[in-house]
Amino acid sequence: MNDLTNITPKIAWIFGCMILYWTYCILWGVVGARRARTASDYFLASGKLSPTLFTLAATAVCFSGWTFIGHPGLTYTDGWQYAYASFYALTIPLTGILFLKRQWLLGQRYGFTTPGAMLAYYFRSDLLRVLVVGVALFFSVPYLGLQLRAAGFLFNVLTDGLLGVQFGMWVLASVVLSYVASGGLRTMVWVAVLQVLLLVVGLVVVGLLTLHDVGGWDRFIAGVIALAQDDPVRTPDGYSHYLAIPGAVQWVRDGSRAVGGAWTGAMVLTYLIALMGIQVSPAFSMLALASRRPTFAAQQVWASAFAVGLILMVFTAIQGVGGHFLGADPAFAAAHPDLVNPVMADGLQYRDLLDQPGGRDLLVPQLINLLGTAAPWLVGLLAIAALAAMESTASCYMATAGGMLAYDVFQRFLLPDADDHTLKFVGRMGVAGVVILALLVASASADALALLGGLAVSYGLQMVPALVAVCYWPFLTRQGVTTGLLVGLATVTLTEAAGLRWFGITAWGRWPLTVHAAAWGLLANFGITVLVSAFTDDDAERKAECHRWLAEHAALPPRKRRWVLPIAVLTVLWLLFAAGPGAVFGNNLFGDPNRPAEWLFGIPSIWAWQMLGWAAGIGVLALLAYFLELSTAVRRSDPADKVDSKGA
């Protein structure tokens, strides 16, 4: 415990930075409220988001407080086998590349305001409209609750307990609610501009701080070597679990872990597939519909894959593994006192990070706290960076959930002739309702919330077959997509921890074959969708009309069409070998993990493989987004007359 002279400046700077940040947010809430004269202004910013604003806002939404807090913590416990998850900086925008531009084109043609309206029109199904709203809400409530509870925990730690978790959580929620409910999507986007800048600065600064406190690059690598040599957890090949994935796939059940660590190649790949659900979620579809032009490539390739990918590959890895060399690991400190700078120790007493309240999620707050005496102003800045990361995702899901409730539920089923004022009021009440539900769930049980969070991400991915039907494959029918979505949601529930707890199933356990529940759900979803579609029919003419419009405005020139299949195959191969079962080759391709003298680049082979996969992935995404024109401006600029879709 620091004395009062050390605590007071730090806490003062935290609250000072917090007040400045919230003032900025609330001011944009006021500006947004004044500009939101119509429902379209409020929910979709009148469809006038510039490419720059979309790039910054979408990046902020994709990378939440979990990136800032949870990602380094898991790297601390599982090393570079978990750090393959950093590829989500590339796989999250992959689904956006495939679907966002085509949704935007349909929105321009038919005037869709929500993804539920798009699916309802295409399939002539209000049931799908309701299911989309349900998926959006079940995604938003627990995900928002996770962010708010994490924010409350962070400020409880950084203020040395002065701000309680529950109190902090409710205060933070009140501020987010005030500016999102006031200004709608436009306010959310303008606040996200600052949030993404704070996120990037925070991740880099905490990484550099860790490297500095460790003693520089050479001491960091020396620590990695010693950590691996002493590691009691070994993969089937005899490598340290910090420096190797434990195989392509393993059978586990009843909550047990794979031998040598949880992150097999299959687990990593399917975990990344689960996170792809972020850019196919209804919230992201609405963000795309609000854009002025379908120029999404800059966000997907450069902001997300290149910039955030590089930060995750380098700086969060240093944060996570570096914690062992700063006093968070008593066993390592006792064995290698010469390699430890005990700045995270409590005086002369080492305390295991994993035995403290918050466990591995305490790592980043502790790293930030190291600046409490030397640079209290920087503690305040980093605290706000963490808060911004948490609020960026939460605010988007709040704003878009309110829009879907107003349009897809209230206007469609209760008051079809609702005016703009009424729709905005209903949207604001919807935002408030989502926040209150999230707070109640977060306050009731943190453990249950974590389980629901896993379900939420997996549920979001189940939108893929419906979007495949609308954007690419008219063969899929209304009956097939609806049945497949329901089966996919059920499969996710029965292969996730929360579902197993609810139904008491022990036959296969969570994530059978170390395959994430989201992937099991998607497999069942697609299988049933295709099977049922083969035996059913629906409105072929309406579907054909939509696909003719897409073909007219998104068709490739003949010289590029022959490259579609090769690039598709290249994308699959990249996924399988960069961060899938084929990643086992990276365990020792650039040197035996047990023989540091053989490390070709002076770093563990697994880290070199990840960096190589990251660089190759940027090239793959660039081919998809730019060369195949999946995320660039349309060729034809003459818009056809909009078709009234309200009668869907």
KOLLUM-611724 format. One line per 4 residues: number of its first residue (from 1); their letters; for each residue y, z, x of C-alpha. Coordinates in steps of 0.05 Angstrom, whole numbers, always signed. Layout:
% residues N
NUM) A) Y/Z/X; ...
% end
This chain:
% residues 648
1) MNDL) +0/+0/+0; +67/-20/+29; +125/+29/+28; +183/+20/-19
5) TNIT) +228/-14/+31; +177/-70/+38; +160/-76/-35; +230/-78/-64
9) PKIA) +256/-142/-32; +192/-179/-48; +192/-159/-121; +266/-173/-127
13) WIFG) +256/-244/-100; +196/-256/-146; +236/-236/-208; +298/-274/-183
17) CMIL) +259/-338/-173; +224/-328/-239; +290/-322/-276; +318/-385/-243
21) YWTY) +255/-424/-259; +253/-401/-331; +327/-416/-340; +313/-488/-318
25) CILW) +255/-493/-367; +294/-464/-426; +354/-509/-412; +310/-570/-417
29) GVVG) +282/-541/-481; +352/-540/-510; +366/-612/-485; +300/-636/-513
33) ARRA) +313/-604/-581; +381/-639/-586; +352/-706/-568; +291/-700/-614
37) RTAS) +324/-727/-677; +260/-759/-703; +187/-741/-702; +175/-798/-653
41) DYFL) +228/-769/-607; +196/-700/-610; +122/-718/-603; +125/-782/-561
45) ASGK) +194/-783/-529; +205/-847/-571; +155/-882/-525; +207/-886/-470
49) LSPT) +177/-847/-412; +192/-884/-348; +136/-899/-297; +167/-847/-250
53) LFTL) +167/-793/-303; +96/-809/-323; +74/-807/-251; +103/-738/-239
57) AATA) +84/-708/-306; +13/-735/-306; +1/-708/-236; +26/-640/-257
61) VCFS) -20/-640/-318; -82/-659/-278; -77/-604/-226; -69/-536/-258
65) GWTF) -69/-465/-233; -143/-471/-220; -126/-519/-163; -77/-469/-135
69) IGHP) -119/-406/-143; -191/-421/-159; -205/-480/-112; -191/-442/-47
73) GLTY) -229/-382/-73; -293/-423/-85; -284/-455/-16; -283/-384/+13
77) TDGW) -351/-368/-17; -386/-436/-12; -351/-472/+44; -350/-548/+50
81) QYAY) -409/-559/+4; -362/-537/-53; -303/-573/-21; -334/-638/-44
85) ASFY) -301/-618/-110; -235/-639/-77; -256/-709/-97; -232/-693/-167
89) ALTI) -164/-716/-142; -197/-786/-143; -247/-780/-201; -198/-752/-252
93) PLTG) -153/-814/-249; -214/-859/-249; -222/-852/-324; -148/-861/-332
97) ILFL) -153/-928/-296; -208/-950/-344; -176/-929/-410; -101/-913/-409
101) KRQW) -72/-984/-405; -116/-1010/-461; -98/-951/-506; -24/-965/-491
105) LLGQ) -33/-1038/-511; -66/-1019/-577; -11/-968/-589; +42/-1023/-579
109) RYGF) +7/-1069/-628; -10/-1020/-683; +41/-964/-673; -10/-909/-661
113) TTPG) +20/-841/-650; -45/-804/-633; -115/-822/-607; -143/-797/-673
117) AMLA) -102/-849/-710; -127/-903/-663; -200/-885/-673; -191/-876/-748
121) YYFR) -160/-946/-754; -211/-980/-709; -272/-949/-742; -243/-937/-812
125) SDLL) -264/-864/-805; -224/-803/-821; -283/-761/-797; -271/-786/-726
129) RVLV) -197/-769/-734; -216/-697/-751; -267/-694/-695; -215/-715/-645
133) VGVA) -168/-660/-668; -225/-610/-664; -243/-631/-593; -169/-627/-573
137) LFFS) -162/-557/-602; -226/-530/-572; -204/-558/-505; -133/-532/-511
141) VPYL) -144/-461/-535; -191/-434/-481; -161/-477/-426; -91/-451/-443
145) GLQL) -118/-380/-447; -148/-387/-377; -81/-410/-349; -42/-354/-382
149) RAAG) -90/-300/-361; -91/-326/-290; -15/-324/-290; -15/-252/-314
153) FLFN) -65/-233/-260; -25/-268/-206; +39/-231/-222; +1/-165/-228
157) VLTD) -23/-174/-157; +43/-199/-128; +84/-144/-160; +34/-91/-135
161) GLLG) +15/-73/-206; +86/-66/-232; +75/-122/-282; +10/-111/-322
165) VQFG) -38/-169/-333; -32/-166/-409; +43/-156/-409; +54/-212/-358
169) MWVL) +9/-258/-397; +46/-249/-463; +115/-255/-430; +95/-319/-394
173) ASVV) +66/-348/-458; +131/-333/-495; +172/-371/-445; +126/-432/-445
177) LSYV) +124/-431/-521; +200/-428/-525; +214/-491/-486; +154/-532/-509
181) ASGG) +164/-517/-583; +238/-530/-577; +239/-596/-541; +170/-626/-549
185) LRTM) +140/-677/-502; +205/-698/-469; +220/-627/-448; +148/-618/-423
189) VWVA) +156/-680/-379; +223/-660/-349; +198/-590/-332; +135/-621/-303
193) VLQV) +178/-658/-252; +197/-592/-220; +127/-564/-230; +91/-618/-191
197) LLLV) +140/-611/-133; +129/-536/-131; +54/-546/-135; +53/-593/-75
201) VGLV) +99/-549/-34; +60/-487/-50; -8/-516/-31; +18/-542/+35
205) VVGL) +57/-480/+54; -1/-432/+39; -47/-476/+80; +1/-477/+139
209) LTLH) +11/-402/+133; -64/-391/+136; -71/-435/+197; -13/-400/+232
213) DVGG) -42/-330/+218; -111/-351/+241; -81/-370/+308; -78/-445/+307
217) WDRF) -127/-502/+302; -172/-484/+361; -183/-413/+336; -196/-439/+266
221) IAGV) -252/-485/+292; -279/-429/+335; -282/-385/+274; -318/-439/+234
225) IALA) -371/-444/+289; -382/-369/+290; -383/-364/+214; -437/-418/+210
229) QDDP) -479/-387/+265; -481/-319/+230; -490/-346/+160; -553/-316/+128
233) VRTP) -554/-368/+72; -589/-430/+97; -603/-498/+65; -674/-524/+63
237) DGYS) -658/-562/+127; -637/-498/+162; -562/-510/+162; -509/-460/+144
241) HYLA) -490/-466/+71; -417/-469/+93; -429/-534/+130; -481/-572/+89
245) IPGA) -500/-588/+17; -570/-562/+0; -601/-629/-20; -593/-684/-72
249) VQWV) -621/-644/-130; -660/-580/-144; -693/-549/-205; -663/-483/-224
253) RDGS) -670/-441/-287; -654/-374/-318; -587/-369/-282; -616/-374/-211
257) RAVG) -581/-413/-157; -605/-472/-117; -635/-455/-49; -579/-458/+3
261) GAWT) -521/-457/-47; -505/-482/-116; -472/-547/-97; -526/-599/-91
265) GAMV) -507/-672/-91; -524/-678/-165; -484/-616/-181; -423/-640/-144
269) LTYL) -425/-709/-176; -435/-685/-247; -382/-631/-237; -333/-686/-217
273) IALM) -356/-726/-278; -340/-666/-322; -269/-664/-294; -261/-737/-311
277) GIQV) -253/-712/-382; -181/-693/-366; -154/-764/-369; -197/-783/-429
281) SPAF) -174/-722/-467; -132/-733/-529; -73/-700/-494; -72/-753/-439
285) SMLA) -79/-809/-489; -15/-785/-522; +20/-782/-455; +1/-855/-444
289) LASR) +25/-875/-514; +92/-843/-497; +102/-888/-436; +151/-946/-435
293) RPTF) +105/-991/-394; +31/-987/-376; +45/-981/-302; -1/-922/-288
297) AAQQ) -27/-943/-220; +24/-905/-178; +2/-839/-208; -72/-854/-203
301) VWAS) -76/-883/-133; -18/-854/-94; +5/-789/-127; -64/-764/-146
305) AFAV) -116/-796/-100; -74/-802/-37; -24/-745/-38; -61/-690/-76
309) GLIL) -128/-714/-48; -103/-705/+24; -75/-636/+8; -141/-614/-23
313) MVFT) -183/-643/+33; -143/-609/+88; -99/-551/+65; -142/-518/+11
317) AIQG) -202/-523/+58; -162/-486/+111; -140/-434/+60; -211/-421/+35
321) VGGH) -250/-418/+100; -191/-386/+137; -196/-324/+93; -257/-303/+133
325) FLGA) -215/-300/+196; -159/-258/+166; -196/-195/+149; -224/-212/+80
329) DPAF) -296/-213/+106; -316/-145/+137; -383/-170/+163; -350/-227/+202
333) AAAH) -295/-181/+227; -346/-132/+254; -386/-186/+289; -327/-225/+317
337) PDLV) -266/-180/+323; -237/-228/+375; -233/-284/+323; -202/-243/+268
341) NPVM) -129/-230/+255; -136/-171/+206; -73/-184/+165; -113/-179/+100
345) ADGL) -144/-112/+119; -118/-47/+88; -93/-14/+151; -154/-5/+196
349) QYRD) -201/-7/+136; -233/-74/+120; -246/-86/+46; -292/-142/+24
353) LLDQ) -251/-192/-17; -310/-203/-64; -315/-129/-81; -243/-124/-104
357) PGGR) -218/-136/-176; -209/-210/-183; -258/-227/-128; -249/-294/-94
361) DLLV) -190/-310/-140; -152/-256/-103; -152/-297/-39; -90/-340/-51
365) PQLI) -48/-282/-79; -67/-241/-18; -47/-299/+28; +20/-303/-7
369) NLLG) +29/-228/-2; +24/-233/+74; +97/-257/+73; +121/-196/+35
373) TAAP) +155/-165/+95; +174/-224/+139; +198/-273/+85; +203/-242/+16
377) WLVG) +242/-303/-8; +182/-347/+8; +137/-300/-33; +183/-312/-92
381) LLAI) +180/-388/-82; +104/-389/-75; +96/-344/-135; +135/-393/-177
385) AALA) +95/-451/-148; +31/-418/-172; +63/-404/-240; +87/-476/-246
389) AMES) +16/-502/-231; -11/-459/-288; +44/-477/-338; +43/-552/-325
393) TASC) -25/-563/-356; -15/-511/-410; +51/-541/-434; +21/-611/-442
397) YMAT) -38/-588/-483; +9/-546/-526; +56/-604/-540; +2/-655/-556
401) AGGM) -39/-607/-598; +22/-596/-642; +30/-671/-650; -42/-683/-671
405) LAYD) -39/-626/-722; +25/-655/-751; +3/-728/-755; -73/-726/-761
409) VFQR) -80/-666/-807; -15/-650/-843; +12/-720/-854; -56/-753/-865
413) FLLP) -87/-703/-913; -32/-658/-941; +35/-694/-945; +31/-769/-930
417) DADD) +106/-778/-943; +129/-721/-898; +197/-733/-866; +214/-724/-793
421) HTLK) +243/-655/-802; +179/-631/-836; +134/-662/-783; +173/-630/-727
425) FVGR) +169/-562/-762; +94/-569/-771; +87/-590/-698; +125/-529/-674
429) MGVA) +83/-484/-718; +21/-518/-689; +44/-504/-618; +56/-431/-636
433) GVVI) -12/-426/-669; -48/-455/-608; -12/-406/-562; -27/-346/-606
437) LALL) -101/-365/-610; -104/-374/-535; -72/-306/-523; -119/-271/-571
441) VASA) -181/-302/-539; -155/-287/-469; -139/-215/-487; -205/-203/-522
445) SADA) -253/-221/-465; -240/-252/-397; -314/-265/-386; -324/-300/-452
449) LALL) -262/-341/-438; -290/-366/-372; -352/-389/-408; -311/-423/-462
453) GGLA) -270/-457/-408; -333/-490/-381; -349/-514/-451; -278/-540/-461
457) VSYG) -280/-587/-401; -348/-613/-420; -328/-625/-492; -268/-666/-470
461) LQMV) -313/-715/-433; -350/-731/-497; -292/-776/-518; -316/-829/-468
465) PALV) -363/-869/-514; -310/-874/-568; -259/-901/-518; -311/-949/-488
469) AVCY) -320/-977/-559; -246/-985/-573; -227/-1011/-504; -287/-1053/-483
473) WPFL) -350/-1056/-525; -346/-1076/-599; -422/-1070/-605; -414/-994/-615
477) TRQG) -407/-977/-689; -373/-922/-728; -440/-890/-745; -464/-893/-673
481) VTTG) -401/-864/-642; -396/-808/-694; -469/-788/-687; -466/-794/-611
485) LLVG) -404/-750/-607; -437/-695/-649; -502/-699/-609; -462/-697/-544
489) LATV) -424/-635/-565; -489/-601/-585; -522/-620/-519; -464/-591/-479
493) TLTE) -469/-527/-519; -543/-520/-505; -537/-532/-430; -475/-488/-418
497) AAGL) -474/-413/-406; -436/-397/-470; -484/-437/-513; -545/-407/-480
501) RWFG) -517/-338/-493; -502/-354/-566; -571/-382/-580; -612/-340/-531
505) ITAW) -645/-401/-498; -680/-390/-431; -727/-450/-428; -683/-491/-381
509) GRWP) -624/-447/-363; -553/-468/-348; -543/-538/-318; -617/-559/-311
513) LTVH) -634/-598/-248; -566/-575/-221; -534/-626/-267; -470/-603/-302
517) AAAW) -472/-594/-378; -418/-647/-386; -464/-700/-356; -523/-679/-400
521) GLLA) -478/-684/-460; -450/-752/-440; -521/-779/-427; -544/-756/-496
525) NFGI) -479/-781/-527; -485/-851/-499; -559/-856/-513; -552/-838/-586
529) TVLV) -489/-880/-594; -524/-942/-569; -588/-929/-608; -554/-917/-674
533) SAFT) -506/-976/-663; -566/-1022/-655; -587/-1008/-727; -520/-1003/-762
537) DDDA) -460/-1046/-779; -386/-1033/-792; -321/-1071/-800; -332/-1125/-747
541) ERKA) -269/-1164/-765; -221/-1106/-753; -255/-1090/-687; -253/-1163/-667
545) ECHR) -178/-1165/-682; -166/-1106/-634; -208/-1137/-579; -174/-1205/-586
549) WLAE) -107/-1170/-575; -135/-1134/-513; -165/-1199/-486; -99/-1235/-495
553) HAAL) -58/-1183/-459; -106/-1153/-409; -148/-1213/-388; -156/-1226/-314
557) PPRK) -139/-1294/-283; -202/-1335/-269; -197/-1325/-193; -206/-1250/-202
561) RRWV) -260/-1248/-255; -316/-1261/-205; -297/-1197/-169; -307/-1151/-229
565) LPIA) -382/-1139/-218; -378/-1129/-142; -321/-1079/-149; -358/-1043/-205
569) VLTV) -419/-1037/-160; -376/-1014/-102; -346/-960/-146; -415/-933/-166
573) LWLL) -438/-934/-94; -376/-897/-72; -388/-843/-124; -461/-835/-105
577) FAAG) -450/-831/-30; -381/-800/-22; -393/-741/-68; -461/-750/-100
581) PGAV) -534/-745/-80; -522/-794/-23; -473/-744/+8; -532/-710/+42
585) FGNN) -523/-763/+97; -456/-730/+113; -490/-664/+131; -506/-687/+202
589) LFGD) -484/-760/+209; -426/-740/+255; -463/-684/+291; -515/-630/+279
593) PNRP) -482/-572/+241; -521/-523/+286; -495/-556/+350; -419/-555/+352
597) AEWL) -418/-590/+419; -445/-653/+384; -391/-656/+331; -363/-726/+340
601) FGIP) -292/-711/+317; -289/-638/+336; -299/-617/+263; -363/-606/+221
605) SIWA) -397/-670/+201; -391/-653/+127; -315/-649/+133; -311/-715/+170
609) WQML) -355/-747/+116; -309/-721/+62; -247/-748/+97; -281/-816/+104
613) GWAA) -301/-815/+31; -230/-797/+11; -201/-856/+50; -253/-904/+21
617) GIGV) -240/-877/-49; -166/-894/-45; -186/-965/-29; -234/-967/-88
621) LALL) -182/-941/-137; -130/-989/-110; -178/-1048/-123; -190/-1024/-194
625) AYFL) -118/-1007/-211; -81/-1063/-175; -129/-1121/-159; -166/-1118/-226
629) ELST) -100/-1100/-260; -129/-1042/-300; -66/-1000/-291; -10/-1050/-279
633) AVRR) +41/-1083/-325; +15/-1133/-376; +21/-1207/-361; +52/-1226/-428
637) SDPA) +118/-1194/-446; +125/-1223/-516; +101/-1168/-563; +69/-1189/-628
641) DKVD) +92/-1159/-693; +65/-1090/-703; +11/-1080/-754; +16/-1021/-803
645) SKGA) -41/-975/-786; -24/-918/-833; -74/-940/-884; -132/-929/-836
% end
